[in-house]
């Protein structure tokens, strides 16, 4: 039984990686709106964290982060902001694109495990999906301001506004859409995987 679940985990990780790559290199993963994009890649990262724990989430997050960075140089699409940041400092652009997604996936594994102790699988999956989009936005924008806030490019975007006001207005509808999509889809897919016994049930009396 344990061998079956270990095999299932490897298959799931491969599947999530394939989905992330597909989404990254097709219009499925990014909806470009202004300098930022509405990204649905946070969903496979959340599913990986739910089914495979912090390590699986971190691996999926790393794939997401790498594909996001590659867009800075026009591989798998083009990020207008990413191209500018890469021109300013390629290494910091990599950190700003990669690290938030790695941390997102890693922390989501613990978010789900913690939520599962307090709620049923569906609710735990929904919260994890929400946090996936929320963490991604918070980490992404935090590193954007910390690493590039003093550059002329960012100063023009900030326009003298308070940093928190700038972040809220800058991410705007993008972040809201990501959180809604990620919450709803992650809850449905995650709960379905547990119902199908694709991954072992967690030790809790209440089932999905």
N, C-alpha and C positions, 0 to 999 in steps of 0.2 A: 504493500500500500504506500509506504513512504517513498519507494522508488518511483511509483507512478506519479506521485505529487511532485517529486523532484524533476521528473521529465516534463510534467505539465508546466512547471515554473520556467524551465529553459525554453519550452515552446512559446509560452506567453511572452517572455522577454524578447525572443526573436520576432514574434508577431508585432509587439509594440514598437520595436526598433524599425521594422519594415513600414509600419503605419506612419511613424514619425518622418521617415525619409520620404515616403510618398506624399505626405502632407506638406513637407518642406519644399519639395520640388514640383508641386502642382498648386493651382489656386485654392486647393482644399484647406491648406494650413493658414494662409494669411489673406486677410481682406484689407488692402491698403487704404487707409483713410488719413490724408494729410501726411505729416512726417512720421507718424506711428502707424501700426497695423493692428487690426483685431486678429489675434492669433488663437487658433483652436488647438495648437500643439500642447497646450497645458493639459488637455484631456487625457491623451495617452500617458503622459507623465503621472497623472493622478491615478490612473488605472494600474500602472506599474507599481506605484507605491502601495496601493491597496492590496494587490495580489502578491507582491514580491518583497514588501517591506522597504526599509530605508535604503538598502544597497541597490535593489532593483529600481527604486525611484531615482536614486542618484545616477545610475547608468542611463536611464531614459532621459533624465534631465540633461546629462552631458551630451547626448546625441542632439537634443533640442538646441542646447547652447552652441554646439559646434556648427549646426546648420544655420543658426541665426548669425553667427560670426561670418560664415562663408558668404552670406548675402551682402556683407560689407564690400566684398570684392567681386560681386556680380555672379556668384556661383549659386544656382538654384533660385534665381530671382535677384532683385536689387532693392536694398534699403537705402532710401535717400539720406536719412540721418546716419545710418551706419557707414555709408561711403564718406560722409564729411568727418565723422569721428575717426575713421581709419586714416584719413588724410592728415589729421592732427597728430595722432599717436596710435600706431597699429597695435602695440602691446596693450595699452589701456583699453582700446576698443575691444580686444579679445576678452580681457578681464570683465569689462562691462556687459558683454553679450553672453559670456560663458558661465561665469560664477553664479549669477542669480538663478539660472536654470538648474545648475547642479545642486545648489542649496535648497531650492524649491522641492525637487524630487526627494532629496534626503530627508528633509523635515516632514514631508507629507506622510512618510512611513510611520513616524511617531504620532502624527496627528490622528491618523486612522486608528492606530492601536489604542490611543488614549480615548478616542470617541467611542470605540467599540465596547469599552468597559462600561460606558454610561448609557448607550443607546443601541438600537438594533442596527443591523448591517446597512439597511437602506439610508437611514439618517446619517450614520457614520460616513457612508460613501458620499452623500450629498455635502456634508461639511467638508470633507476632504477635497471634493471638486471645487467648492467655493474657495477654500484656502489655496488651492493650486493657482487659480487666477489671481487671487489677492496677493499672495506672496510674490508671484512673478512680477506683478506691477510694482509692489513696494521695493523689492530688491533692485529691479531694473532702474527705477527712477532714482533711488538712493545713490546707486553707483554712478548714474549719469550726472547727478548734481555734484557728488563728491569728487569724481575724477575729472569732469569737464566743466564744472560750474564757473571756473574763472576764465574760460576761453571766450573769445569774442563771439563765437557762434552761439554759445549758451547764453551769454549776457544779452544778446539780441533777442533770443527766444523768451528769456525771463522778463525782459523789459522793465526792470526795476520793481517788479512785484514781489510780495512776500513769497518765500520758497514754497510753503505749503499751498498757498493760493495758486501759484504757478503749476505745481504738480497736479492739483485737483482739476484745474481748467485744461491742462495739457492732455491728460489721459482721458478725461471726460467720458464720452459715450463709449469709447473703445473698451475701457476697463469694465464698465457696467455690463456691456454685452458679453465680454469674456466670462465674467463671474456668473451671469445667468446661464449661458450655454454650458459652462463647465459644471455647474451645480446640477443641472437637470440631467445632462447626458452621463456624467460620472455616476450619479445615483442609480440610474437605470441599468447601465452596463455593469457596474460593480456588483449590484445586488443580483443581477442575472447570472453572473459568473459563480457566485456563491450558491445560488439555488441549483445550478447545474453541476455543482460539486467539482468544478474545474480546479478549484483550489480548496484546501482543507478548511472546514468550518472552524472558526475560532472558539476557544473555550468560553462559551457563554450560554446560559440556559435558554435565552430567548433566541429564536431563529428568525430568519428574514420573513 
